[in-house]
Amino acid sequence: MPSKKVVLTVLVACTASRYFLTLLLGSWCLILAGPVLAQDEADLAKASQNPVGSLISLPFQNNTSFGIGPTDAMSNVLNIQPVYPVPLSKDWNLVNRGIIPIIYQQEIVPGSGSTSGLGDISYTAFVAPAEAGKLIWGVGPAFTLPAASDDAFASDKWSVGPGVVVMTMPGNFVLGALMQNVWSFAGDSAAADVNEGFIQLILNYNMKQGWYLTSVPVITVDWEADSDNRWTVPVGGGVGKITRLGAQPLDVQMQAFYNVKKPDGGADWSLRLQFKLLFPK
């Protein structure tokens, strides 16, 4: 019999995922039926798409991956990603970005059972200019904290490394990349060393009334794996819109990706649904 802790973790993960999907579908209904946005509201799209801007936001990003391992299993990761910029001076901001993942993983190896719980927590502190110029950038340290509740998701290591954002916003476009790599420096000596990173490409085209086309794939690499199993390279995109729930501005989007390069047993494709609360000044 599974323990009470395991049962509770599964219920929490499933309930959170279902609640998120219900909330997101409701938001899309509001979008389709909602009024035309004012121009200043539509401009929130670019502000929301700037990872080192001065906009406070609270994204709930749900990533569902399909076709994992020999059983074609599914996994679901709900990332809670608070973004909180803090002024350092008149000219500089410290942009605090966190990622708190809640994970559900179906059985991959027959007989192993499904797993759910909290994953390792990530935090990045970008120092960036307070006013965006033609070239938007930010640099700072990235940390991974060994907070996972299950060994299936746990690195059992403290990791740190550099994070960099470089982007530009010509016309209706938002183009750029967010990159980081972390190395383990402490933790369980029996656990494998960590040397991993990602490149989040940003390609958005903003249209009227807050609508936008988007492609923001996250390319990941595990330098500790052998050369044939290091990279995951997704290709795809989707659509999003800035809308409102009462007086609360929201950024809602949907994207789908196919992995053209993946490790052995990696997911074939994924679906990303995002619901972001925006708090403009």
Backbone hydrogen bonds, N-H to C=O, Kabsch-Sander energy under -0.5 kcal/mol:
donor,donor_aa,acceptor,acceptor_aa,energy
7,V,3,S,-2.3
8,L,4,K,-2.6
9,T,5,K,-2.4
10,V,6,V,-2.4
11,L,7,V,-2.3
12,V,8,L,-2.5
13,A,9,T,-2.5
14,C,10,V,-2.6
15,T,11,L,-2.6
16,A,12,V,-2.6
17,S,13,A,-2.2
18,R,14,C,-2.6
19,Y,15,T,-2.8
20,F,16,A,-2.4
21,L,17,S,-2.4
22,T,18,R,-2.4
23,L,19,Y,-2.6
24,L,20,F,-2.6
25,L,21,L,-2.6
26,G,22,T,-2.1
27,S,23,L,-1.8
28,W,24,L,-2.1
29,C,25,L,-1.7
30,L,26,G,-1.9
31,I,27,S,-2.3
32,L,28,W,-2.4
33,A,29,C,-1.5
34,G,30,L,-1.1
34,G,31,I,-0.5
42,A,38,A,-2.3
43,D,39,Q,-1.9
44,L,41,E,-1.4
45,A,42,A,-1.8
47,A,43,D,-1.4
48,S,44,L,-3.0
49,Q,45,A,-1.5
50,N,47,A,-1.0
53,G,50,N,-1.4
56,I,279,F,-0.8
57,S,83,V,-1.9
58,L,277,L,-2.4
60,F,275,F,-2.2
61,Q,59,P,-0.5
61,Q,79,N,-2.8
62,N,60,F,-0.6
62,N,273,L,-3.5
63,N,61,Q,-0.6
63,N,77,V,-2.8
64,T,62,N,-0.5
64,T,271,L,-2.8
65,S,63,N,-0.5
65,S,75,S,-2.5
66,F,269,W,-2.9
67,G,72,D,-0.5
68,I,73,A,-2.4
69,G,265,G,-1.4
72,D,69,G,-1.5
73,A,68,I,-2.9
75,S,65,S,-2.0
76,N,104,Y,-3.1
77,V,63,N,-2.7
78,L,102,I,-2.8
79,N,61,Q,-3.5
79,N,77,V,-0.8
80,I,78,L,-0.6
80,I,100,I,-2.5
81,Q,59,P,-2.5
81,Q,79,N,-0.6
83,V,57,S,-2.6
84,Y,96,N,-2.7
86,V,94,L,-2.5
88,L,92,W,-2.6
89,S,92,W,-1.8
93,N,128,A,-3.0
94,L,86,V,-3.2
95,V,93,N,-0.6
95,V,126,F,-3.4
96,N,84,Y,-1.7
96,N,94,L,-0.8
97,R,95,V,-0.5
97,R,124,T,-2.7
98,G,82,P,-2.2
99,I,122,S,-2.4
100,I,80,I,-2.6
102,I,78,L,-2.2
103,I,101,P,-0.5
103,I,117,G,-3.4
104,Y,76,N,-2.7
105,Q,115,T,-3.7
106,Q,74,M,-2.5
112,S,109,V,-2.6
115,T,105,Q,-2.8
117,G,103,I,-2.4
119,G,101,P,-2.6
120,D,153,F,-0.6
121,I,145,L,-1.5
122,S,99,I,-2.1
123,Y,143,F,-2.3
124,T,97,R,-2.8
125,A,141,P,-2.1
126,F,95,V,-2.5
126,F,124,T,-0.6
127,V,139,V,-3.4
128,A,93,N,-2.2
128,A,126,F,-0.6
130,A,91,D,-2.8
133,G,135,L,-0.5
136,I,134,K,-0.6
136,I,167,M,-3.2
138,G,165,V,-1.8
139,V,127,V,-1.8
140,G,163,G,-1.9
142,A,161,G,-3.3
143,F,123,Y,-3.3
144,T,159,S,-2.3
145,L,121,I,-3.4
147,A,145,L,-2.3
149,S,118,L,-2.5
150,D,118,L,-0.6
153,F,150,D,-1.6
154,A,150,D,-0.7
158,W,186,A,-2.7
159,S,144,T,-2.0
160,V,183,W,-2.3
161,G,142,A,-1.8
163,G,140,G,-2.6
164,V,179,M,-2.9
165,V,138,G,-2.6
166,V,177,A,-2.2
167,M,136,I,-2.6
168,T,175,L,-2.8
173,F,170,P,-2.3
174,V,204,N,-2.1
175,L,168,T,-2.8
176,G,202,I,-2.0
177,A,166,V,-2.4
178,L,200,Q,-2.2
179,M,164,V,-3.1
180,Q,198,F,-2.0
181,N,162,P,-1.6
182,V,196,E,-3.0
183,W,160,V,-2.5
184,S,194,V,-2.2
185,F,158,W,-2.7
186,A,158,W,-1.2
188,D,156,D,-2.5
191,A,188,D,-1.3
196,E,182,V,-1.8
197,G,221,V,-2.3
198,F,180,Q,-2.3
199,I,219,I,-2.6
200,Q,178,L,-3.4
201,L,199,I,-0.8
201,L,217,P,-1.7
202,I,176,G,-2.8
203,L,215,S,-1.4
204,N,174,V,-2.4
205,Y,213,L,-2.6
206,N,172,N,-2.9
207,M,211,W,-3.3
210,G,207,M,-0.7
211,W,208,K,-1.6
212,Y,240,G,-2.3
213,L,205,Y,-2.6
214,T,238,G,-2.2
215,S,203,L,-2.0
219,I,199,I,-2.9
219,I,217,P,-0.6
220,T,218,V,-0.5
220,T,232,T,-1.7
221,V,197,G,-2.4
222,D,230,R,-1.5
223,W,195,N,-2.1
223,W,221,V,-0.6
224,E,195,N,-0.6
225,A,222,D,-1.4
229,N,226,D,-2.1
230,R,227,S,-0.6
232,T,220,T,-2.1
233,V,261,K,-2.7
235,V,258,Y,-2.2
237,G,256,A,-1.5
238,G,214,T,-3.0
239,V,254,M,-1.7
240,G,212,Y,-2.7
241,K,252,V,-2.4
242,I,210,G,-1.4
243,T,241,K,-0.5
243,T,250,L,-2.3
245,L,248,Q,-2.6
246,G,244,R,-0.6
248,Q,245,L,-1.7
250,L,243,T,-2.8
251,D,276,K,-2.2
252,V,241,K,-2.5
253,Q,274,Q,-2.0
254,M,239,V,-2.4
255,Q,272,R,-2.7
256,A,237,G,-2.1
257,F,270,S,-2.5
258,Y,235,V,-2.6
259,N,268,D,-2.5
260,V,233,V,-2.0
260,V,258,Y,-0.9
261,K,233,V,-1.0
266,G,263,P,-2.3
268,D,66,F,-2.4
269,W,66,F,-1.3
270,S,257,F,-2.5
271,L,64,T,-2.7
272,R,255,Q,-3.4
273,L,62,N,-2.6
274,Q,253,Q,-2.5
275,F,60,F,-2.1
276,K,251,D,-2.3
277,L,58,L,-2.0
277,L,275,F,-0.5
278,L,249,P,-2.2
279,F,56,I,-2.6
